[in-house]
Amino acid sequence: MNRRQFIKASIVGGGGIVGLGGGALLLIDGANKDELSIDFALKKLATLSNENLMNTGEWNPQQIFSHCAQSIEYSMSEFPAHKSSFFKGTLGKLAFSVFSQQGRMTHNLSEPIPGAPNLSSTLDVEIALNRLKKALIAFDEYQGVIAPHFAYGELTKKEYELAHLMHLYNHLQEIQS
């Protein structure tokens, strides 16, 4: 189920959302918690270097790496466009809450960040991969003000780290080596 389908289902099935508060949350298990760290992500990305990578979705690996890097970079500066404040305070907040409780996200894997430049399909894969690695390291070391997310609104740095990693891992599902 992608993010839009989840949100639509959440609106229609509001009673099911109420049940989440009653202790029926899908918690991240111990193995997944270890994977939701920048260090683990960097190790995972290192295994993709110099591999013959293939995509199973609409975007090639270069576009996926660039897209994930864009998201991380925007969190340290500013997203070019935002959903409405109402959306961010309701559905966006709810979606992030569910994703973070599950320790994974699902979303439309070919939907660009609103207002972001087009992703080059011809960029060298190693350049795109290195950009992503540098963005992760820069975010890990970043001490400045965190920008509001275009859909989730205000997040702490720890919440953003979780969002970035879940986002990255969702996209990596479309890359095969």
C-alpha positions in Angstrom: 0.0 0.0 0.0 1.5 3.4 -0.9 1.2 6.5 1.1 -1.8 7.9 -0.7 -3.7 4.6 -0.4 -2.8 4.5 3.3 -4.1 8.0 3.9 -7.3 7.3 2.0 -7.8 4.1 3.9 -7.1 5.9 7.2 -9.8 8.5 6.5 -12.4 5.9 5.5 -11.5 3.5 8.2 -10.9 6.0 11.0 -12.1 3.4 13.6 -9.1 1.3 12.9 -6.8 4.2 13.6 -8.3 4.6 17.1 -7.3 1.0 17.8 -3.6 1.8 17.3 -3.6 3.7 20.6 -4.7 0.7 22.5 -1.3 -1.0 22.5 -1.8 -2.8 19.2 1.2 -0.9 17.7 3.6 -2.7 15.5 6.8 -2.1 17.3 10.2 -2.3 15.6 11.9 -5.5 16.6 15.5 -5.5 17.8 17.1 -6.5 14.5 15.3 -3.7 12.7 16.3 -1.1 15.3 19.9 -1.8 14.5 19.3 -1.3 10.8 17.7 2.1 11.4 21.0 3.9 11.9 23.1 6.0 9.6 26.1 3.7 10.2 24.2 0.7 9.1 22.8 2.5 6.0 26.3 3.6 5.0 27.5 0.0 5.3 24.6 -1.2 3.2 25.3 1.5 0.6 29.0 0.5 0.5 28.0 -3.0 -0.6 26.4 -1.4 -3.7 29.6 0.4 -4.9 31.0 -1.1 -8.1 28.1 -3.4 -8.5 26.1 -3.8 -11.7 22.9 -2.3 -10.3 19.5 -2.8 -11.9 16.2 -1.2 -11.1 12.8 -2.9 -10.8 10.8 0.3 -10.8 10.5 3.4 -12.9 13.6 5.1 -11.6 17.2 3.9 -12.2 19.6 3.6 -9.3 21.1 7.0 -10.0 17.7 8.7 -9.7 16.9 6.7 -6.6 20.2 7.7 -4.9 19.8 11.4 -6.0 16.2 11.5 -4.8 17.1 10.1 -1.3 20.1 12.6 -1.2 17.7 15.5 -2.1 15.4 14.6 0.8 18.3 14.5 3.3 19.8 17.7 2.0 16.4 19.5 2.2 16.0 18.5 5.8 19.1 20.6 6.6 18.1 23.6 4.4 14.5 23.8 3.2 12.1 21.8 1.1 11.1 23.7 -2.0 7.4 23.2 -1.6 5.1 21.9 1.2 1.7 20.3 1.7 -0.8 22.5 3.6 -0.3 23.1 7.3 -3.6 21.2 7.8 -2.2 18.2 5.9 1.1 18.2 7.8 -0.7 18.5 11.1 -3.2 15.7 10.5 -2.6 13.1 7.8 1.1 13.8 7.5 1.6 13.5 11.2 -0.5 10.3 11.3 1.4 8.7 8.4 4.7 9.4 10.0 3.5 8.0 13.3 2.4 4.8 11.7 5.6 4.4 9.6 7.8 5.1 12.6 5.9 2.6 14.8 6.3 -0.1 12.1 9.9 0.8 11.4 9.3 1.0 7.7 7.4 3.1 5.1 5.8 2.4 1.8 5.2 5.2 -0.6 5.0 5.9 -4.4 8.6 5.2 -5.4 8.5 7.3 -8.5 7.0 10.4 -7.0 9.5 13.3 -6.9 9.8 15.7 -3.9 7.5 18.6 -4.6 9.3 21.5 -6.3 12.6 19.6 -6.5 14.7 19.6 -9.7 14.2 16.8 -12.1 16.4 13.7 -11.4 19.0 13.0 -14.1 18.7 9.5 -15.5 22.2 9.7 -17.1 24.2 10.7 -14.0 27.0 8.3 -13.2 25.8 5.8 -10.6 28.9 6.2 -8.4 28.5 10.0 -8.3 24.9 9.7 -7.2 25.8 7.0 -4.6 28.6 9.2 -3.2 26.2 12.2 -3.0 23.8 10.0 -1.0 26.6 8.8 1.4 27.8 12.4 1.8 24.3 13.6 2.6 23.9 10.9 5.3 27.2 11.8 6.9 26.4 15.5 6.7 23.0 14.9 8.3 24.6 12.8 11.1 27.0 15.6 11.9 24.5 18.4 11.4 24.0 20.6 14.5 21.8 23.4 12.9 18.1 24.0 12.7 16.2 21.1 11.1 13.7 22.2 8.4 10.1 21.1 8.5 9.3 18.1 6.3 7.1 18.9 3.3 4.5 16.3 4.3 5.2 15.4 8.0 5.9 18.9 9.3 8.1 19.5 12.3 10.3 16.5 13.2 13.1 16.2 15.7 16.5 15.2 14.3 16.1 11.6 15.6 12.6 11.4 13.9 14.2 12.8 10.7 16.9 10.2 10.8 14.3 7.5 11.1 12.3 9.1 8.2 15.4 9.3 6.0 16.4 5.7 6.7 12.9 4.3 6.2 12.6 6.3 3.0 16.0 5.0 1.7 15.2 1.4 2.6 11.8 1.6 0.8 13.6 2.8 -2.3 16.4 0.3 -2.1 13.8 -2.4 -2.5 13.8 -1.5 -6.2 17.5 -2.0 -6.7 19.1 -5.4 -7.5 22.7 -6.1 -7.8 
